[in-house]
């Protein structure tokens, strides 16, 4: 049985150099450090405050920090969950009760198709089709729900506003439920137009999964959000009742503080770190004189891909890296409908300290020195 990506990430947790998971493992900024040093005070304050007030304020601060002013927080249609994976599981249950087929962007992180495939027949739809607003694959498969990860993991592709308006309008016209995973929105300002304004204006039935878990290095303390159209509010609220009572007030208070810091410069610092680490990756691989740099949607998310001439070479390179203490992910599993498409690629995480990336790249040079041709994607 092929291991899923999360299993591979779990194996890398204690590796000397973990470039497998996309979680933030860089040092906190001084501003973030000052916030976490206040955790005892934040806990005391959170326990004294009305939960609903705290929850809605934290939701509002986080979504506002990403330009999502029209999110239906004050209308009670944004629900807090432990993580984006829990949100996906809940959406899968709701869709099971209402749909038989789901069209899903291809490629994307494998836990999304794994969680949805339990209940649904999945239909792949490409990023190119989505960008063009071409829902022919959806129509041909008689799918009644469409799941889009934007920005996408691992490609960095995203639906910019014009394309999103077109897609949402087409989904509304066809009566298709539009499901969005925007967990990497914080890395790319091009994804920070007001998604909810578009959704509410078109009248499309929608679900949006938001997540803080990729942004801030705070020991996996994170918050997932599930925002829905009015037509889905009751069903989602009921499905959530089987999963959780409430999230932690401490996490809500922490997210509120971190979101305020992010809006005041924290996001910009994160963007610089990821961009610098991506540039270093491109420079090192390019200097090997056996590489071709490919512009992959001008990606700005916290991951990048390296492509080899074949799947066999990618496997050899990953094994050589692992022998040198560097863990990365294969890309087969991202291509959930056709793993062979991802076989020549590996994915590396970029939300790491500059020194960590530098050491990983030095070991990468050693590991692939005997390979004939390497391509880097993700710029």
Secondary structure, DSSP 8 states (H G I E B T S, - for coil): ----HHHHHHHHTTSSEE-SS-S--S---HHHHHHHTTHHHHHHHHHHS-HHHHHHHHHHHHHHHTT-TT--TTTT-EEEES-HHHHHHHHHHHHHHH-SEEEEEES--HHHHHHHHTT-EEEEEEHHHHHTT--HHHHHTT--EEEEESS-TTT-----HHHHHHHHHHHHHHT-EEEEE-TTGGG-GGG-S-HHHHHHHHT--EEEEEESTTT--STT---EEEEE-HHHHHHHHHHHHTT-S---HHHHHHHHHHHHHIIIIIHHHHHHHHHHHHHHHHHHHHHTTSEEEE--TT--SSEEEEEESSHHHHHHHHHHHHHTTEE-EESTTTSTT-HHHHTTEEEEE--S-HHHHHHHHHHHHHHHTT-S-EEEE--
